[in-house]
Amino acid sequence: MMVEKNPRVYLFVFLLAFTLLIVLLKLISLNEIQNNKIFTKELPALRGNILDCNNEILAMSYPYYVAYLDVNFLKSYFKPSFDVDLKIIEKNFNIDINLNQPFIKIGESFDRDYLQNKIPTDLLPFVNIEIVEKRTSIKDFGFNNIIGTYRDGKGISGIEKYFDSYLNNKNNGKLQIKYSGYFSSTASITAYIPPKNGNSLKLTIDSRLQTSLYELAIREKEKYSADSIGIILMETNTGKIKSLVTTRNWPDYIMGYIEPGSAIKPIFYSAALDLGVITDKATFVCNGYIKPDPSLDIKINDIHSHGLIDFYKAISESCNVAAVETSKMLVEKYDLEKLYNIFKTFGFGKKTGIEISGEINGILKKPDDWSKIEWAYLPIGYSIGVTPIQLITAFNSIVNNGIYISPTLVENSNKKTFRIMTTETSKKIKKALKEVIDEGTGFLAKIPGLDLYGKTGTAEKKPGSKEYLMTFEGYFEYKNKKFTILIWVDNPKGYELSSFVSAPIFKDVVKTIIDILNFKDDKSIEIVSGVVPNLIGWNLFQLESIKNIFNLKIKGTGLYVVDQEPAPNTISDNIIVTLGF
């Protein structure tokens, strides 16, 4: 976690001190001598910022000005000319003034001068302009589900809630002014205690990846007429979440669960290999269906008969018969409890611990609650409810050479890691995952010249409904970077197989990631002294990098540069930028 200071708060403090000196002296009646009086003003502390992995600000607090009319004070010095001034205030702030109230809020703004200039001079002594905390955050591109809501001084959801005490402001500051005599007399600051702001938090999320993948998800949702689409991007070796996307307006990646279908098979098979139930030399005969219990008239079907297939084809062709036969052998060699513990070990049925409020356990029933043939449905991804974050984390342990690593949204967090399978088993499953794309059900995810690994999954939401939840879990390496990806598509219209929906989406996701990585590595754009760069969209951290090159003046309050003077490519050593949202 990273603690950030907010340099702008000091500027506000000194501006406040100067203004208080002026206004305070105006408030001293010429008819009363005030000797050695102390005026104390509380300075609000600010909540910490939330930043992405590139120090882009995702959420921030800033001082905000609110003007109040002290009606009782005004009445004690009221004169007829104030009626005209009050009408001006009503017009300028579009309010109705009721002098039966002790205080009236007349306006608020980021800019103190803006408020003060709209107040008639004669009424300024009767107006108190308070500094309060205002918080804003990026709401678009799915950031609202990640960052969450902050209201009434408290985190309500998301990161804001999970880290509420860490982010929350600590202690307000204090400004003390001593004054005496008439308007022309002296006043001085006798005490200044700076406010202690909350800690800032640096996330693993990459805003550029989040933005691009969210836009891709929206396009794909429309293309397939789906109810929703989700995409999670994880750094394979670290468990860092780089993008957390859903087109829903709530975080279904931690608060919703799905039946993963055949996406569960690589996880199940890795355990079967490690336990010695089968080897990668195993073969199976698939006639297109299997009856898990001869006493029951229940069949588990495949799309078609696979005939005689080996272990790798069983995975790449997503054969249900092979998975059920393997589960039967596992239960006969061990017991139902062992099968249950396999899924438990991979993290199903319990929270991953990712740092965002609202995560659920998912559904993994204990063997005592299983039906007679539950053991046959679990290895093909039915009779289990997994959250997307659970599924990608379990799958990641396969492509991460058998090491389970807990997912994280926070840089420099303490992650849980342990070996969940042998390196040899990991290699065998990865070989099968490559065949899925090279010549199996994931063939539409193929990108020439790039090694891709993955697994399709299709689950009918209700028997006979013709509504499907389609998944694709995958992995790839590019420029020494390793990424694990999960895609889930809810109810695409007119499609029955993940091969034709989530697999091609995976391909588009990989291409998008590569394009962004290549753009970030592009060093062709350089800052040249005297030549004004295009600063639109830059944040405060980026602006810091050119302060030694240009005389930089910053106006406004916001997250990003929305305007600049002079225009880009102009020859000048002076730049004025305006911040906005």
VEXDREN-2710 file (C-alpha; in Angstrom, 1 decimal):
% VEXDREN-2710
k/r/px/py/pz
1/MET/0.0/0.0/0.0
2/MET/1.2/3.5/-0.7
3/VAL/0.7/6.6/1.3
4/GLU/0.3/9.8/-0.7
5/LYS/0.4/13.4/0.4
6/ASN/-2.0/15.9/-1.1
7/PRO/0.1/19.1/-1.8
8/ARG/-3.0/21.1/-2.7
9/VAL/-4.3/21.0/0.9
10/TYR/-1.5/23.2/2.1
11/LEU/-2.2/25.8/-0.6
12/PHE/-5.9/25.9/0.6
13/VAL/-4.8/26.2/4.2
14/PHE/-2.7/29.3/3.6
15/LEU/-5.3/30.9/1.3
16/LEU/-7.8/30.2/4.1
17/ALA/-5.6/31.8/6.7
18/PHE/-5.1/35.0/4.6
19/THR/-8.8/35.3/3.8
20/LEU/-9.8/34.7/7.5
21/LEU/-7.5/37.6/8.5
22/ILE/-9.4/40.0/6.2
23/VAL/-12.9/38.7/6.9
24/LEU/-12.3/38.5/10.6
25/LEU/-11.2/42.2/10.9
26/LYS/-14.3/43.2/8.9
27/LEU/-16.4/41.5/11.5
28/ILE/-15.0/43.6/14.4
29/SER/-17.5/46.3/15.2
30/LEU/-16.2/49.9/15.1
31/ASN/-18.2/50.4/18.3
32/GLU/-16.5/47.6/20.2
33/ILE/-12.8/47.2/20.9
34/GLN/-11.8/43.6/20.9
35/ASN/-8.6/43.1/22.9
36/ASN/-6.5/39.9/22.6
37/LYS/-9.3/37.8/21.2
38/ILE/-8.6/34.3/19.8
39/PHE/-10.4/33.0/16.7
40/THR/-10.1/29.2/16.1
41/LYS/-10.9/27.5/12.8
42/GLU/-11.1/23.8/12.2
43/LEU/-9.4/22.6/9.0
44/PRO/-11.0/19.4/7.5
45/ALA/-8.7/16.4/6.9
46/LEU/-9.2/14.6/3.6
47/ARG/-9.8/11.0/2.8
48/GLY/-6.9/9.2/1.0
49/ASN/-6.8/8.8/-2.7
50/ILE/-7.3/5.6/-4.6
51/LEU/-4.9/5.1/-7.6
52/ASP/-4.4/2.6/-10.3
53/CYS/-1.1/0.8/-10.9
54/ASN/0.2/3.7/-13.0
55/ASN/-0.7/6.3/-10.4
56/GLU/-3.7/7.4/-12.2
57/ILE/-6.2/8.8/-9.7
58/LEU/-9.4/6.8/-9.5
59/ALA/-10.9/8.5/-6.4
60/MET/-9.9/11.6/-4.5
61/SER/-11.1/14.0/-1.9
62/TYR/-10.6/17.8/-2.1
63/PRO/-11.6/20.9/-0.2
64/TYR/-14.9/22.3/-1.2
65/TYR/-16.4/25.7/-0.3
66/VAL/-19.9/26.1/1.1
67/ALA/-21.3/29.6/1.9
68/TYR/-23.7/30.2/4.8
69/LEU/-25.6/33.4/5.7
70/ASP/-25.6/34.1/9.4
71/VAL/-29.2/35.4/9.7
72/ASN/-29.0/36.3/13.4
73/PHE/-25.8/38.2/13.0
74/LEU/-27.3/40.0/10.0
75/LYS/-30.4/41.0/11.9
76/SER/-28.3/42.6/14.7
77/TYR/-26.8/45.0/12.2
78/PHE/-29.6/45.2/9.7
79/LYS/-30.3/48.3/7.6
80/PRO/-32.7/48.9/4.7
81/SER/-30.0/48.7/2.0
82/PHE/-29.5/45.0/2.9
83/ASP/-32.9/44.2/1.3
84/VAL/-31.4/45.0/-2.1
85/ASP/-28.3/43.0/-1.4
86/LEU/-30.4/40.0/-0.3
87/LYS/-32.3/40.2/-3.6
88/ILE/-29.0/40.1/-5.4
89/ILE/-28.0/36.9/-3.5
90/GLU/-31.3/35.3/-4.3
91/LYS/-30.8/36.0/-8.0
92/ASN/-27.1/35.1/-8.1
93/PHE/-27.6/31.7/-6.4
94/ASN/-31.2/31.0/-7.5
95/ILE/-32.5/30.6/-4.0
96/ASP/-35.2/32.0/-1.7
97/ILE/-34.0/33.6/1.5
98/ASN/-36.1/33.0/4.6
99/LEU/-34.9/35.2/7.4
100/ASN/-36.7/33.1/10.0
101/GLN/-33.9/30.5/9.9
102/PRO/-30.7/31.1/11.9
103/PHE/-28.4/30.0/9.0
104/ILE/-29.1/29.7/5.3
105/LYS/-26.9/27.8/2.9
106/ILE/-26.6/30.1/-0.1
107/GLY/-24.2/28.2/-2.4
108/GLU/-21.2/25.9/-2.9
109/SER/-18.3/25.7/-5.3
110/PHE/-14.8/24.4/-6.0
111/ASP/-13.7/28.0/-6.2
112/ARG/-13.9/30.3/-3.2
113/ASP/-13.5/33.5/-5.3
114/TYR/-16.5/32.4/-7.4
115/LEU/-18.7/32.3/-4.3
116/GLN/-17.3/35.5/-2.8
117/ASN/-17.7/37.5/-6.1
118/LYS/-21.4/36.6/-6.2
119/ILE/-22.0/38.0/-2.7
120/PRO/-22.6/41.8/-2.3
121/THR/-19.7/43.4/-0.5
122/ASP/-21.9/44.8/2.3
123/LEU/-23.1/41.3/3.1
124/LEU/-19.7/39.6/3.2
125/PRO/-19.2/40.1/7.0
126/PHE/-22.4/38.1/7.5
127/VAL/-21.5/35.2/5.3
128/ASN/-19.3/32.3/6.5
129/ILE/-17.6/30.3/3.8
130/GLU/-16.7/26.9/5.2
131/ILE/-14.3/24.3/3.8
132/VAL/-15.6/20.8/3.7
133/GLU/-14.5/17.5/2.1
134/LYS/-15.8/16.6/-1.3
135/ARG/-15.1/13.1/-2.8
136/THR/-15.2/12.1/-6.4
137/SER/-14.3/9.0/-8.3
138/ILE/-14.4/7.5/-11.8
139/LYS/-17.8/5.9/-12.4
140/ASP/-17.5/4.8/-16.0
141/PHE/-15.9/1.6/-17.5
142/GLY/-16.9/-0.6/-14.6
143/PHE/-14.8/1.4/-12.1
144/ASN/-18.0/2.1/-10.0
145/ASN/-18.2/-1.6/-9.2
146/ILE/-14.6/-1.7/-8.1
147/ILE/-14.2/1.6/-6.2
148/GLY/-17.6/1.4/-4.7
149/THR/-19.5/4.2/-3.0
150/TYR/-18.5/6.7/-0.3
151/ARG/-21.3/8.6/1.4
152/ASP/-21.8/10.6/4.6
153/GLY/-18.2/10.1/5.6
154/LYS/-18.3/6.3/5.2
155/GLY/-17.4/3.7/2.6
156/ILE/-20.6/1.9/1.6
157/SER/-19.3/-0.6/-1.0
158/GLY/-16.4/-1.9/-3.0
159/ILE/-12.8/-0.7/-2.2
160/GLU/-14.2/2.3/-0.3
161/LYS/-15.9/0.0/2.2
162/TYR/-13.2/-2.7/2.4
163/PHE/-10.5/-0.1/3.2
164/ASP/-12.8/2.4/4.9
165/SER/-10.7/2.8/8.1
166/TYR/-7.4/2.9/6.1
167/LEU/-8.6/5.5/3.7
168/ASN/-10.5/7.6/6.2
169/ASN/-9.2/10.9/7.3
170/LYS/-7.5/10.8/10.7
171/ASN/-7.6/14.2/12.5
172/ASN/-8.8/17.6/11.4
173/GLY/-6.3/20.4/11.6
174/LYS/-6.7/23.7/13.4
175/LEU/-5.9/27.3/12.6
176/GLN/-5.8/29.9/15.5
177/ILE/-5.7/33.6/15.0
178/LYS/-5.1/36.3/17.6
179/TYR/-6.5/39.8/17.0
180/SER/-7.1/43.0/18.9
181/GLY/-8.2/46.6/18.3
182/TYR/-10.0/48.2/15.4
183/PHE/-10.1/47.3/11.7
184/SER/-6.7/48.7/11.2
185/SER/-5.2/46.8/14.1
186/THR/-3.0/43.7/14.0
187/ALA/-3.9/40.1/13.7
188/SER/-1.6/37.1/13.6
189/ILE/-1.6/33.3/13.3
190/THR/-0.7/31.9/16.7
191/ALA/-1.2/28.2/16.0
192/TYR/-1.4/26.0/13.0
193/ILE/-1.9/22.2/13.2
194/PRO/-2.1/20.7/9.8
195/PRO/-4.9/18.1/9.1
196/LYS/-3.9/14.5/9.1
197/ASN/-5.3/13.0/5.9
198/GLY/-6.2/9.4/5.3
199/ASN/-3.8/6.9/3.7
200/SER/-3.9/6.6/-0.1
201/LEU/-4.2/3.2/-1.7
202/LYS/-2.5/1.9/-4.9
203/LEU/-4.5/-0.7/-6.8
204/THR/-3.2/-3.4/-9.2
205/ILE/-5.9/-2.3/-11.8
206/ASP/-4.5/-0.8/-15.0
207/SER/-6.9/1.9/-16.1
208/ARG/-5.9/1.5/-19.8
209/LEU/-6.6/-2.2/-19.8
210/GLN/-9.8/-1.7/-17.7
211/THR/-11.1/0.9/-20.1
212/SER/-10.3/-1.0/-23.3
213/LEU/-11.6/-4.3/-22.1
214/TYR/-14.8/-2.8/-20.7
215/GLU/-15.5/-1.2/-24.1
216/LEU/-14.8/-4.5/-25.8
217/ALA/-17.2/-6.3/-23.4
218/ILE/-20.0/-3.8/-24.3
219/ARG/-19.4/-4.4/-28.1
220/GLU/-19.4/-8.1/-27.7
221/LYS/-22.5/-8.0/-25.5
222/GLU/-24.3/-6.2/-28.4
223/LYS/-22.8/-8.5/-31.0
224/TYR/-24.1/-11.7/-29.3
225/SER/-27.2/-10.1/-27.8
226/ALA/-26.1/-11.4/-24.5
227/ASP/-27.6/-10.6/-21.1
228/SER/-24.1/-9.7/-19.8
229/ILE/-20.4/-10.3/-20.4
230/GLY/-17.6/-10.4/-17.8
231/ILE/-13.8/-10.3/-18.3
232/ILE/-11.1/-10.8/-15.6
233/LEU/-7.4/-10.2/-16.4
234/MET/-4.9/-11.5/-13.9
235/GLU/-1.1/-11.4/-13.8
236/THR/-0.3/-15.1/-13.7
237/ASN/2.8/-15.1/-11.5
238/THR/1.5/-12.5/-9.0
239/GLY/-2.3/-12.9/-8.8
240/LYS/-2.6/-9.2/-9.4
241/ILE/-5.9/-8.3/-11.0
242/LYS/-5.3/-5.9/-13.9
243/SER/-8.8/-5.6/-15.1
244/LEU/-12.2/-6.5/-13.5
245/VAL/-15.0/-6.0/-16.0
246/THR/-18.7/-6.8/-16.0
247/THR/-21.4/-5.2/-18.1
248/ARG/-23.8/-5.6/-15.2
249/ASN/-24.3/-2.7/-12.8
250/TRP/-23.2/-4.8/-9.8
251/PRO/-20.0/-6.8/-9.2
252/ASP/-21.1/-10.3/-10.3
253/TYR/-17.5/-11.4/-10.4
254/ILE/-17.5/-11.6/-6.6
255/MET/-21.2/-11.5/-5.7
256/GLY/-22.6/-13.9/-8.3
257/TYR/-22.0/-17.5/-9.0
258/ILE/-22.2/-19.7/-12.1
259/GLU/-22.1/-23.3/-13.1
260/PRO/-18.8/-23.4/-15.0
261/GLY/-19.5/-26.4/-17.2
262/SER/-16.5/-27.9/-18.8
263/ALA/-14.2/-25.1/-17.6
264/ILE/-13.9/-27.1/-14.4
265/LYS/-12.4/-30.1/-16.2
266/PRO/-8.7/-29.1/-16.3
267/ILE/-8.9/-28.5/-12.5
268/PHE/-10.5/-31.8/-11.8
269/TYR/-8.1/-33.7/-14.1
270/SER/-5.0/-32.2/-12.5
271/ALA/-6.1/-33.7/-9.2
272/ALA/-6.9/-37.0/-10.8
273/LEU/-3.3/-37.1/-12.2
274/ASP/-1.7/-36.1/-8.9
275/LEU/-3.7/-38.7/-7.0
276/GLY/-2.7/-41.4/-9.4
277/VAL/-6.3/-42.2/-10.5
278/ILE/-5.2/-41.9/-14.2
279/THR/-2.1/-41.1/-16.1
280/ASP/-1.8/-39.0/-19.3
281/LYS/-1.6/-42.3/-21.2
282/ALA/-5.1/-43.1/-20.3
283/THR/-7.7/-43.8/-23.0
284/PHE/-11.5/-43.7/-23.0
285/VAL/-14.3/-45.0/-25.2
286/CYS/-17.1/-42.5/-25.7
287/ASN/-20.3/-43.6/-27.3
288/GLY/-21.9/-40.2/-26.9
289/TYR/-23.4/-40.6/-23.4
290/ILE/-23.0/-42.3/-20.1
291/LYS/-25.4/-43.5/-17.4
292/PRO/-23.7/-42.7/-14.0
293/ASP/-26.0/-45.1/-12.1
294/PRO/-27.5/-48.1/-13.9
295/SER/-30.5/-48.1/-11.5
296/LEU/-31.4/-44.6/-12.7
297/ASP/-32.8/-43.6/-16.1
298/ILE/-30.4/-40.6/-16.3
299/LYS/-27.9/-40.0/-19.1
300/ILE/-25.1/-37.5/-19.3
301/ASN/-24.6/-36.7/-23.0
302/ASP/-21.8/-35.5/-25.1
303/ILE/-22.3/-33.3/-28.2
304/HIS/-21.4/-36.3/-30.3
305/SER/-19.7/-39.7/-30.0
306/HIS/-15.9/-39.3/-29.6
307/GLY/-15.0/-43.0/-30.0
308/LEU/-11.6/-44.0/-28.7
309/ILE/-9.8/-41.0/-27.4
310/ASP/-6.7/-40.4/-25.3
311/PHE/-6.3/-38.2/-22.2
312/TYR/-5.4/-35.1/-24.2
313/LYS/-8.2/-35.4/-26.6
314/ALA/-10.6/-36.0/-23.7
315/ILE/-9.7/-32.4/-22.6
316/SER/-9.3/-30.7/-25.9
317/GLU/-12.6/-32.2/-27.2
318/SER/-14.3/-31.7/-23.8
319/CYS/-15.6/-35.2/-23.5
320/ASN/-18.1/-35.6/-20.7
321/VAL/-18.0/-39.4/-20.7
322/ALA/-14.2/-39.4/-20.0
323/ALA/-14.6/-36.9/-17.1
324/VAL/-17.5/-39.0/-15.5
325/GLU/-15.5/-42.2/-15.9
326/THR/-12.5/-40.6/-14.3
327/SER/-14.6/-39.4/-11.4
328/LYS/-16.1/-42.9/-10.9
329/MET/-12.5/-44.3/-10.7
330/LEU/-11.5/-41.6/-8.2
331/VAL/-14.5/-42.2/-5.9
332/GLU/-13.9/-46.0/-6.0
333/LYS/-10.2/-45.6/-5.2
334/TYR/-10.8/-43.1/-2.5
335/ASP/-14.3/-41.9/-1.5
336/LEU/-16.8/-39.0/-2.0
337/GLU/-15.0/-37.0/0.7
338/LYS/-11.9/-37.0/-1.4
339/LEU/-13.7/-35.6/-4.4
340/TYR/-15.3/-32.9/-2.3
341/ASN/-11.9/-32.0/-0.9
342/ILE/-10.4/-31.6/-4.4
343/PHE/-12.8/-28.7/-5.1
344/LYS/-12.4/-27.3/-1.6
345/THR/-8.6/-27.3/-2.0
346/PHE/-8.9/-25.3/-5.2
347/GLY/-10.8/-22.6/-3.3
348/PHE/-14.4/-23.4/-4.2
349/GLY/-17.1/-23.0/-1.6
350/LYS/-15.1/-20.2/0.3
351/LYS/-14.0/-16.7/-0.3
352/THR/-10.8/-16.0/-2.1
353/GLY/-10.1/-13.0/0.2
354/ILE/-9.9/-10.5/-2.6
355/GLU/-9.9/-7.0/-1.1
356/ILE/-13.4/-5.8/-2.1
357/SER/-16.5/-5.9/-0.1
358/GLY/-19.4/-8.2/-0.9
359/GLU/-17.5/-11.4/-1.9
360/ILE/-19.6/-14.6/-1.4
361/ASN/-18.6/-18.2/-0.8
362/GLY/-20.3/-19.7/-3.8
363/ILE/-21.9/-23.1/-3.5
364/LEU/-20.2/-26.4/-2.8
365/LYS/-22.4/-28.9/-0.9
366/LYS/-20.9/-31.4/1.5
367/PRO/-21.1/-35.1/0.5
368/ASP/-23.8/-35.7/3.0
369/ASP/-26.0/-33.4/1.0
370/TRP/-25.2/-34.9/-2.4
371/SER/-27.7/-36.7/-4.6
372/LYS/-26.9/-40.3/-5.7
373/ILE/-25.1/-39.1/-8.8
374/GLU/-23.6/-35.8/-7.7
375/TRP/-20.1/-37.2/-8.1
376/ALA/-20.8/-37.5/-11.9
377/TYR/-22.0/-33.9/-12.3
378/LEU/-19.3/-32.1/-10.4
379/PRO/-16.3/-32.9/-12.7
380/ILE/-18.3/-31.6/-15.7
381/GLY/-19.1/-28.3/-13.9
382/TYR/-22.7/-28.9/-12.7
383/SER/-24.1/-29.0/-9.1
384/ILE/-21.5/-26.4/-8.1
385/GLY/-21.7/-22.6/-8.0
386/VAL/-18.5/-20.8/-8.4
387/THR/-17.8/-17.1/-8.5
388/PRO/-15.8/-15.9/-11.5
389/ILE/-12.9/-14.8/-9.2
390/GLN/-12.8/-18.3/-7.7
391/LEU/-12.7/-19.9/-11.1
392/ILE/-9.9/-17.8/-12.6
393/THR/-7.9/-18.2/-9.4
394/ALA/-8.2/-22.0/-9.5
395/PHE/-7.4/-22.1/-13.2
396/ASN/-4.4/-19.8/-12.7
397/SER/-2.8/-22.4/-10.4
398/ILE/-2.5/-24.7/-13.4
399/VAL/-0.7/-22.3/-15.7
400/ASN/1.3/-20.9/-12.8
401/ASN/3.3/-24.2/-12.6
402/GLY/1.0/-25.7/-9.9
403/ILE/1.2/-22.8/-7.5
404/TYR/-2.1/-21.4/-6.1
405/ILE/-1.8/-17.7/-5.5
406/SER/-4.7/-15.7/-4.0
407/PRO/-6.0/-12.8/-6.1
408/THR/-5.3/-9.3/-5.1
409/LEU/-6.4/-5.8/-6.0
410/VAL/-3.8/-4.0/-3.9
411/GLU/-0.1/-3.4/-4.8
412/ASN/2.4/-4.9/-2.2
413/SER/-0.3/-6.9/-0.5
414/ASN/0.3/-10.1/1.4
415/LYS/-0.8/-12.9/-0.9
416/LYS/-1.5/-16.5/0.1
417/THR/0.5/-19.0/-2.0
418/PHE/0.9/-22.7/-1.8
419/ARG/1.6/-25.6/-4.2
420/ILE/-1.6/-27.3/-5.3
421/MET/-0.2/-29.7/-7.8
422/THR/3.1/-31.0/-9.0
423/THR/5.0/-29.2/-11.7
424/GLU/4.8/-32.3/-13.9
425/THR/1.0/-32.3/-13.7
426/SER/0.9/-28.6/-14.5
427/LYS/2.9/-29.3/-17.7
428/LYS/0.6/-32.1/-18.8
429/ILE/-2.5/-30.1/-18.3
430/LYS/-1.0/-27.1/-20.1
431/LYS/-0.2/-29.3/-23.0
432/ALA/-3.9/-30.3/-23.1
433/LEU/-4.9/-26.6/-22.9
434/LYS/-2.8/-25.8/-25.9
435/GLU/-4.4/-28.6/-27.9
436/VAL/-7.8/-27.1/-27.0
437/ILE/-7.0/-24.0/-29.1
438/ASP/-4.7/-25.7/-31.7
439/GLU/-7.2/-28.4/-32.7
440/GLY/-10.0/-28.6/-30.1
441/THR/-13.1/-26.8/-28.9
442/GLY/-11.2/-23.5/-28.6
443/PHE/-10.1/-23.3/-32.3
444/LEU/-11.8/-19.9/-32.9
445/ALA/-9.4/-18.4/-30.3
446/LYS/-6.3/-19.2/-32.3
447/ILE/-3.9/-16.3/-33.2
448/PRO/-1.2/-17.3/-35.7
449/GLY/2.3/-17.1/-34.3
450/LEU/1.2/-16.9/-30.6
451/ASP/1.0/-19.8/-28.2
452/LEU/-2.4/-19.8/-26.5
453/TYR/-3.8/-22.1/-23.8
454/GLY/-7.4/-22.3/-22.8
455/LYS/-10.6/-24.2/-22.1
456/THR/-14.2/-23.7/-23.1
457/GLY/-17.2/-24.2/-20.9
458/THR/-20.9/-24.4/-21.6
459/ALA/-23.6/-24.9/-19.0
460/GLU/-27.3/-24.8/-19.7
461/LYS/-28.8/-22.5/-17.0
462/LYS/-32.0/-24.6/-16.6
463/PRO/-32.7/-28.0/-18.2
464/GLY/-34.5/-27.5/-21.5
465/SER/-34.3/-23.6/-21.3
466/LYS/-31.9/-23.2/-24.2
467/GLU/-30.2/-20.5/-22.2
468/TYR/-26.5/-21.0/-21.6
469/LEU/-23.7/-19.6/-19.5
470/MET/-20.5/-19.8/-21.6
471/THR/-17.0/-19.4/-20.2
472/PHE/-13.5/-19.4/-21.5
473/GLU/-10.4/-19.5/-19.3
474/GLY/-7.1/-18.9/-21.0
475/TYR/-3.4/-18.0/-20.6
476/PHE/-0.7/-16.5/-22.8
477/GLU/2.7/-14.9/-22.6
478/TYR/3.9/-11.8/-24.4
479/LYS/7.1/-9.9/-24.0
480/ASN/8.0/-11.7/-20.8
481/LYS/4.6/-10.9/-19.3
482/LYS/2.2/-13.7/-18.4
483/PHE/-1.6/-13.2/-18.2
484/THR/-4.5/-15.4/-17.2
485/ILE/-8.0/-14.5/-18.5
486/LEU/-11.5/-15.5/-17.7
487/ILE/-14.5/-14.6/-19.9
488/TRP/-18.1/-15.4/-19.1
489/VAL/-21.1/-14.7/-21.3
490/ASP/-24.6/-15.0/-20.0
491/ASN/-27.3/-16.1/-22.4
492/PRO/-26.0/-15.2/-25.9
493/LYS/-29.0/-15.4/-28.2
494/GLY/-28.9/-18.1/-30.9
495/TYR/-25.8/-19.9/-29.7
496/GLU/-25.4/-23.2/-27.8
497/LEU/-21.6/-23.7/-27.6
498/SER/-18.9/-21.6/-26.0
499/SER/-16.7/-22.5/-28.9
500/PHE/-18.5/-20.0/-31.1
501/VAL/-18.9/-17.2/-28.5
502/SER/-16.4/-17.0/-25.6
503/ALA/-13.5/-18.5/-27.6
504/PRO/-13.5/-15.7/-30.3
505/ILE/-14.0/-13.1/-27.5
506/PHE/-10.9/-14.5/-25.8
507/LYS/-9.0/-13.9/-29.1
508/ASP/-10.2/-10.3/-29.2
509/VAL/-9.2/-9.8/-25.5
510/VAL/-5.7/-11.1/-26.2
511/LYS/-5.3/-8.8/-29.2
512/THR/-6.5/-5.8/-27.2
513/ILE/-4.0/-6.5/-24.4
514/ILE/-1.1/-6.9/-26.9
515/ASP/-2.1/-3.6/-28.6
516/ILE/-2.0/-1.8/-25.2
517/LEU/1.3/-3.4/-24.2
518/ASN/2.8/-2.3/-27.5
519/PHE/1.5/1.2/-27.1
520/LYS/2.9/1.5/-23.5
521/ASP/6.3/0.3/-24.8
522/ASP/6.4/2.9/-27.6
523/LYS/9.2/5.4/-26.8
524/SER/8.9/7.5/-29.9
525/ILE/7.1/10.3/-28.2
526/GLU/9.5/12.5/-26.2
527/ILE/9.1/15.7/-24.3
528/VAL/11.2/18.5/-26.0
529/SER/12.1/21.6/-24.0
530/GLY/10.2/24.6/-25.4
531/VAL/7.8/22.6/-27.4
532/VAL/4.4/22.3/-25.6
533/PRO/3.2/18.7/-25.5
534/ASN/-0.5/17.6/-25.7
535/LEU/-1.4/17.3/-22.0
536/ILE/-5.1/16.6/-22.3
537/GLY/-6.0/13.6/-20.2
538/TRP/-2.8/13.8/-18.0
539/ASN/-3.1/13.5/-14.3
540/LEU/-1.2/15.3/-11.5
541/PHE/1.5/12.6/-11.3
542/GLN/2.2/12.9/-15.0
543/LEU/2.3/16.7/-14.8
544/GLU/5.0/16.3/-12.2
545/SER/7.3/14.9/-14.8
546/ILE/7.4/18.1/-16.9
547/LYS/7.7/20.7/-14.0
548/ASN/11.5/20.8/-14.5
549/ILE/11.0/21.5/-18.2
550/PHE/8.2/24.0/-18.3
551/ASN/6.8/26.8/-16.0
552/LEU/3.6/25.0/-15.2
553/LYS/0.5/26.6/-13.7
554/ILE/-2.4/24.5/-12.6
555/LYS/-6.0/25.8/-12.4
556/GLY/-9.2/24.2/-11.3
557/THR/-9.8/21.0/-9.3
558/GLY/-10.3/17.6/-10.9
559/LEU/-8.7/14.4/-11.9
560/TYR/-7.4/15.1/-15.4
561/VAL/-6.3/18.0/-17.6
562/VAL/-9.3/19.1/-19.6
563/ASP/-7.8/22.3/-21.2
564/GLN/-4.4/23.8/-21.8
565/GLU/-2.7/27.0/-22.9
566/PRO/-1.0/27.3/-25.3
567/ALA/-2.0/24.6/-27.7
568/PRO/0.1/21.5/-28.3
569/ASN/3.3/21.9/-30.5
570/THR/3.4/25.6/-29.6
571/ILE/6.8/27.1/-28.8
572/SER/6.7/28.2/-25.2
573/ASP/8.2/27.7/-21.8
574/ASN/5.0/28.5/-20.0
575/ILE/2.0/26.2/-19.8
576/ILE/-1.4/26.7/-18.0
577/VAL/-3.5/23.6/-17.5
578/THR/-7.1/23.3/-16.2
579/LEU/-8.1/20.2/-14.3
580/GLY/-11.6/18.7/-14.5
581/PHE/-13.4/15.4/-14.7
END
